[in-house]
Amino acid sequence: MKLEIIPGKIAKHSVDLLDLNEKLQESITEINQLESAIKSTVNSAEDGNGKKLYSNAEAREAAFLQIAFDDEDLKKAKETQSELQRKISLERIQIEALNNEQRNVRSIIQYFSSLQEA
């Protein structure tokens, strides 16, 4: 019976969702680490005379944005994060669809059960 199968499917998608959320957190941590490394590089950059290359916040932010834009590891990490967010959304849609299907099947069973009782 379909009503017996649906909870297992919901559980499987829920476990998959948990796994994806863990991977997303790892991806976010990786992005934060990469961005921190870039900021550290920008903040410590000096010219040949030992003077800071980026003396104000705006210059440091512009340098960070340029370096971050060109960083292949950061690009890949952000692409991974985007893919994971999409997969998480799809899992949530699947879980919601299965929950709706389960409610509908229960309603139909209750309806026909009430007809038999009458």
C-alpha positions in Angstrom: 0.0 0.0 0.0 1.3 3.4 -0.9 0.6 4.8 2.6 3.2 2.4 4.0 5.9 3.3 1.4 5.7 7.1 1.7 7.1 7.4 5.3 10.3 5.6 4.1 10.7 7.9 1.2 10.2 10.9 3.4 12.8 9.5 5.8 15.3 8.9 3.0 14.9 12.4 1.6 15.2 13.8 5.2 18.5 12.0 5.7 19.7 13.2 2.3 18.7 16.7 3.3 20.8 16.4 6.5 23.8 15.2 4.5 23.5 18.1 2.1 23.2 20.6 5.0 26.4 19.2 6.5 28.2 19.6 3.1 26.8 23.1 2.8 28.2 24.0 6.2 31.6 22.6 5.1 31.4 24.7 2.0 30.5 27.9 3.9 33.5 27.2 6.2 35.8 26.7 3.2 34.6 30.0 1.6 35.1 31.9 4.9 38.6 30.5 5.2 39.5 31.4 1.6 38.1 34.9 2.0 40.0 35.3 5.3 43.2 34.3 3.6 42.6 36.9 0.9 41.8 39.6 3.4 44.9 38.8 5.4 47.0 39.0 2.2 45.5 42.4 1.4 45.9 43.7 4.9 49.5 42.7 5.1 50.5 43.8 1.5 53.4 46.3 1.5 55.3 48.1 -1.2 59.0 47.9 -1.6 59.6 50.4 1.2 57.6 48.5 3.8 54.6 50.9 3.5 51.1 49.4 3.4 49.7 49.1 -0.1 46.1 49.6 0.9 46.0 52.3 3.5 42.3 52.8 3.8 39.2 50.6 4.1 38.0 51.4 0.6 41.3 50.5 -1.0 41.4 47.2 1.0 37.9 46.3 0.0 38.5 47.0 -3.7 41.7 44.9 -3.6 39.8 42.1 -1.8 37.0 42.1 -4.3 39.5 42.0 -7.3 41.6 39.2 -5.8 38.5 37.3 -4.7 37.0 37.7 -8.2 40.1 36.2 -9.8 40.6 33.4 -7.2 39.7 30.0 -8.8 39.4 28.1 -5.5 36.9 30.7 -4.2 35.0 30.5 -7.5 34.8 26.7 -7.2 33.8 26.8 -3.6 31.0 29.3 -4.3 29.8 27.2 -7.2 29.7 24.2 -4.9 27.8 26.2 -2.4 25.3 27.2 -5.0 24.8 23.6 -6.2 24.3 22.4 -2.7 21.7 25.1 -2.0 19.9 24.0 -5.2 20.0 20.3 -4.1 18.7 21.3 -0.6 15.8 23.1 -2.2 15.0 20.2 -4.4 15.0 17.8 -1.4 12.7 20.1 0.5 10.3 20.2 -2.5 10.4 16.3 -2.6 9.7 16.1 1.2 6.8 18.6 0.9 5.4 16.7 -2.1 5.5 13.4 -0.3 4.0 14.9 2.8 1.1 16.3 0.7 0.7 12.9 -1.0 0.6 11.2 2.4 -2.1 13.6 3.6 -4.1 13.1 0.4 -4.0 9.3 0.7 -5.0 9.4 4.3 -7.9 11.7 3.5 -9.1 9.3 0.7 -8.8 6.3 3.1 -10.8 8.2 5.8 -13.4 9.2 3.3 -14.0 5.6 2.0 -13.8 4.3 5.6 -16.6 6.7 6.6 -18.7 5.5 3.6 -18.4 1.9 4.8 -19.4 2.8 8.3 -22.6 4.5 7.2 
